[in-house]
Amino acid sequence: MAGHSKWANIQHRKGRQDEKRGKVWTRIIREIMVAARQSGGDPNMNPRLRLAIEKAKAANMPADTVKKNVDKATGNLEGVSYEEIRYEGYGIGGAAIIVDCMTDNRVRTVAEVRHAFSKYGGNLGTEGSVAFQFRHVGQLIFAPGTSEDKVMEAALEAGAEDVITDDDGAIEVLTAPPEFEAVKIALEKAGLKPDVAEVTMRAENTIELTGEDAQRMQKLLDVIEDLDDVQEVYHNAEMAE
């Protein structure tokens, strides 16, 4: 099954995230705390916490820092309590945007998100206004040049839902969120290490933006991503460099 060319967009996104490493630990810590508070502090029994700890290791976060925040969330240490909130809206050219936040102050967060949308050409929508354009999936992406046959055989055998080859040769493996971890482990055992591996909101259809529209959209996304309470931003824009 063929897909859109998105490798350049993925690399672009990863590059921008690398530039913002200072915020990565903060976001991971919040994810660890919410996961531990919801389903307990044992990663063996808590897939969401296990995934957050993997992200922490990849970001070179010390094990002591991870443990301390798990303890805070499970009541062993006093800490701040975060709640999860999702906002939906439209960006440049009608592109759909989902903003996932963790906050200890809902009033502050919605004011900051609304201000970012309105100031930079977007429009904050109501709950459900764009979510139907996305699919909640586990996503593993392999760089162009990876053996499609090898990925497909290992992925489908492990329980993946779909394998998509994009126009530029990148290969996407999609799973149901509960199957993500098992499929990832099976692929890695087969010697296939993904460049991107995450549970995400994947756009069902994309909107291509070029020139000034692409620049304005990127500015809007940058401003939203820089907000302290924002954890993840999903959108359906494909932006040419």
C-alpha positions as CSV (number, residue, x, y, z in Angstrom):
1,M,0.0,0.0,0.0
2,A,1.5,3.3,-1.0
3,G,1.4,6.4,1.1
4,H,2.3,10.1,1.0
5,S,5.9,11.3,1.0
6,K,6.5,12.2,4.7
7,W,10.1,11.3,5.4
8,A,11.3,14.9,5.0
9,N,8.6,16.1,7.4
10,I,9.5,13.5,10.0
11,Q,13.2,14.4,9.8
12,H,12.3,18.1,10.0
13,R,10.2,17.4,13.1
14,K,12.9,15.4,14.8
15,G,15.4,18.2,14.0
16,R,13.2,20.8,15.6
17,Q,12.7,18.6,18.7
18,D,16.4,18.2,19.0
19,E,16.7,22.0,19.1
20,K,14.3,22.0,22.1
21,R,16.0,19.4,24.2
22,G,15.6,21.6,27.3
23,K,11.9,20.9,27.3
24,V,12.1,17.2,26.6
25,W,12.8,16.2,30.2
26,T,9.9,18.3,31.6
27,R,7.5,16.6,29.2
28,I,8.8,13.1,29.9
29,I,8.6,13.7,33.7
30,R,4.9,14.8,33.4
31,E,4.2,11.7,31.3
32,I,5.8,9.5,33.9
33,M,3.9,11.1,36.7
34,V,0.5,10.8,35.0
35,A,1.1,7.3,33.9
36,A,2.2,6.2,37.4
37,R,-0.7,8.0,39.0
38,Q,-3.2,6.4,36.8
39,S,-2.0,2.8,36.7
40,G,0.6,2.4,39.4
41,G,4.4,2.7,39.7
42,D,5.3,-0.8,38.4
43,P,6.4,-0.5,34.8
44,N,6.0,-4.3,34.3
45,M,2.2,-3.8,35.0
46,N,1.9,-0.4,33.4
47,P,2.6,-0.2,29.6
48,R,2.2,3.6,29.5
49,L,4.7,4.0,32.2
50,R,7.1,1.5,30.5
51,L,6.9,3.6,27.3
52,A,7.6,6.8,29.3
53,I,10.6,5.3,31.0
54,E,11.9,4.2,27.6
55,K,11.6,7.8,26.4
56,A,13.5,8.9,29.6
57,K,16.3,6.5,28.9
58,A,16.5,7.7,25.2
59,A,16.8,11.3,26.5
60,N,19.6,10.3,29.0
61,M,17.5,11.0,32.0
62,P,19.1,9.6,35.2
63,A,17.3,6.6,36.8
64,D,17.1,8.4,40.1
65,T,15.1,11.2,38.4
66,V,12.7,8.7,37.0
67,K,12.3,6.9,40.3
68,K,11.7,10.2,42.2
69,N,8.9,11.2,39.9
70,V,7.3,7.8,40.0
71,D,7.3,8.1,43.8
72,K,5.8,11.6,43.6
73,A,3.0,10.4,41.4
74,T,2.2,7.3,43.5
75,G,2.1,9.3,46.8
76,N,5.5,8.3,48.2
77,L,6.7,11.9,47.9
78,E,4.7,15.1,47.8
79,G,4.3,16.5,44.3
80,V,2.2,18.5,41.9
81,S,-0.9,16.8,40.5
82,Y,-1.3,17.1,36.7
83,E,-4.4,16.5,34.6
84,E,-4.6,15.8,30.9
85,I,-6.5,18.1,28.5
86,R,-6.8,17.9,24.7
87,Y,-7.5,21.0,22.6
88,E,-8.5,20.9,18.9
89,G,-8.3,23.6,16.3
90,Y,-7.4,24.7,12.8
91,G,-4.2,26.2,11.5
92,I,-3.2,27.8,8.2
93,G,-5.2,26.6,5.2
94,G,-7.7,24.7,7.4
95,A,-5.0,22.3,8.6
96,A,-6.2,20.3,11.6
97,I,-4.3,20.5,14.9
98,I,-4.6,18.5,18.1
99,V,-2.8,19.8,21.2
100,D,-2.3,17.5,24.2
101,C,-1.5,19.2,27.5
102,M,-0.7,18.2,31.0
103,T,-1.4,21.0,33.5
104,D,-1.9,21.9,37.1
105,N,-3.9,25.0,36.1
106,R,-6.5,24.4,33.4
107,V,-7.5,28.2,33.2
108,R,-3.9,29.2,32.5
109,T,-3.5,26.5,29.9
110,V,-6.6,27.2,27.8
111,A,-5.8,30.9,27.8
112,E,-2.3,30.3,26.5
113,V,-3.4,27.8,23.8
114,R,-6.2,30.1,22.7
115,H,-3.9,33.1,22.5
116,A,-1.3,31.1,20.4
117,F,-4.0,30.0,17.9
118,S,-5.6,33.4,17.5
119,K,-2.3,35.4,17.4
120,Y,-0.7,33.3,14.7
121,G,-3.5,32.7,12.3
122,G,-5.2,29.6,13.7
123,N,-8.6,29.1,15.3
124,L,-9.3,27.1,18.4
125,G,-12.2,24.7,17.9
126,T,-14.5,22.7,20.1
127,E,-14.0,19.2,21.3
128,G,-14.3,16.7,18.5
129,S,-14.0,19.4,15.8
130,V,-10.9,17.8,14.2
131,A,-10.2,14.5,16.1
132,F,-12.2,12.5,13.6
133,Q,-9.5,13.3,11.0
134,F,-6.9,11.4,13.1
135,R,-6.4,7.7,14.1
136,H,-5.0,6.7,17.4
137,V,-2.3,4.1,16.5
138,G,1.1,2.7,17.3
139,Q,3.5,3.9,14.5
140,L,6.9,2.6,13.7
141,I,8.8,4.3,10.8
142,F,11.8,2.9,9.0
143,A,14.1,5.0,6.8
144,P,14.1,4.7,3.0
145,G,16.2,1.8,1.9
146,T,14.9,-0.6,4.6
147,S,13.8,-4.0,3.2
148,E,10.1,-3.8,2.7
149,D,9.6,-7.5,2.5
150,K,11.5,-8.1,5.8
151,V,9.5,-5.4,7.6
152,M,6.2,-6.6,6.3
153,E,6.9,-10.3,7.2
154,A,8.0,-9.5,10.8
155,A,5.4,-6.8,11.4
156,L,2.4,-8.8,10.2
157,E,3.5,-11.9,12.0
158,A,3.8,-9.9,15.2
159,G,0.2,-8.6,14.8
160,A,0.6,-5.2,13.1
161,E,-2.5,-3.8,11.4
162,D,-0.9,-2.4,8.3
163,V,2.4,-1.8,6.5
164,I,2.6,1.3,4.3
165,T,5.4,2.2,1.9
166,D,5.5,6.0,1.4
167,D,6.4,7.6,-2.0
168,D,9.9,8.4,-0.8
169,G,10.6,4.8,0.3
170,A,10.0,5.2,4.0
171,I,8.1,2.3,5.6
172,E,5.4,2.8,8.2
173,V,4.1,0.0,10.4
174,L,0.8,0.7,12.1
175,T,-0.6,-1.2,15.1
176,A,-3.4,-1.0,17.5
177,P,-2.0,0.9,20.6
178,P,-2.2,-2.2,22.9
179,E,-0.1,-4.2,20.3
180,F,2.5,-1.5,19.8
181,E,5.1,-2.7,22.3
182,A,4.9,-6.4,21.1
183,V,5.3,-5.4,17.5
184,K,8.2,-3.1,18.3
185,I,10.0,-5.9,20.2
186,A,9.4,-8.4,17.4
187,L,10.8,-6.0,14.8
188,E,13.9,-5.2,16.8
189,K,14.5,-8.9,17.4
190,A,14.4,-9.3,13.6
191,G,17.2,-6.7,13.4
192,L,14.9,-3.9,12.3
193,K,15.3,-0.7,14.4
194,P,12.7,2.0,13.6
195,D,13.7,5.7,13.3
196,V,10.4,6.7,14.9
197,A,8.5,4.5,17.4
198,E,5.5,6.0,19.2
199,V,1.8,5.8,20.0
200,T,0.4,8.8,18.2
201,M,-2.5,10.5,16.5
202,R,-2.0,9.8,12.8
203,A,-3.7,12.1,10.3
204,E,-5.9,10.1,7.9
205,N,-5.5,12.7,5.2
206,T,-2.9,15.5,4.8
207,I,-3.0,19.0,3.5
208,E,0.0,20.3,1.6
209,L,1.2,23.8,2.4
210,T,3.9,25.6,0.5
211,G,5.7,29.0,0.6
212,E,4.3,31.6,3.0
213,D,1.5,29.3,4.2
214,A,4.0,26.6,5.2
215,Q,6.1,29.2,7.0
216,R,3.1,30.6,8.9
217,M,2.0,27.1,9.8
218,Q,5.4,26.2,11.2
219,K,5.5,29.4,13.2
220,L,2.1,28.6,14.7
221,L,3.2,25.0,15.6
222,D,6.5,26.3,17.1
223,V,4.6,28.8,19.3
224,I,2.1,26.1,20.5
225,E,4.9,23.5,21.1
226,D,6.9,26.1,23.2
227,L,4.0,26.5,25.7
228,D,5.0,25.0,29.1
229,D,1.9,22.9,29.5
230,V,2.0,21.3,26.0
231,Q,3.1,17.7,25.7
232,E,2.3,16.8,22.1
233,V,1.1,18.5,19.0
234,Y,-0.4,16.5,16.1
235,H,-1.4,18.0,12.7
236,N,-2.2,17.0,9.2
237,A,-0.1,19.6,7.3
238,E,2.7,18.5,5.0
239,M,5.0,21.4,4.6
240,A,7.5,21.8,1.8
241,E,10.9,23.1,2.8
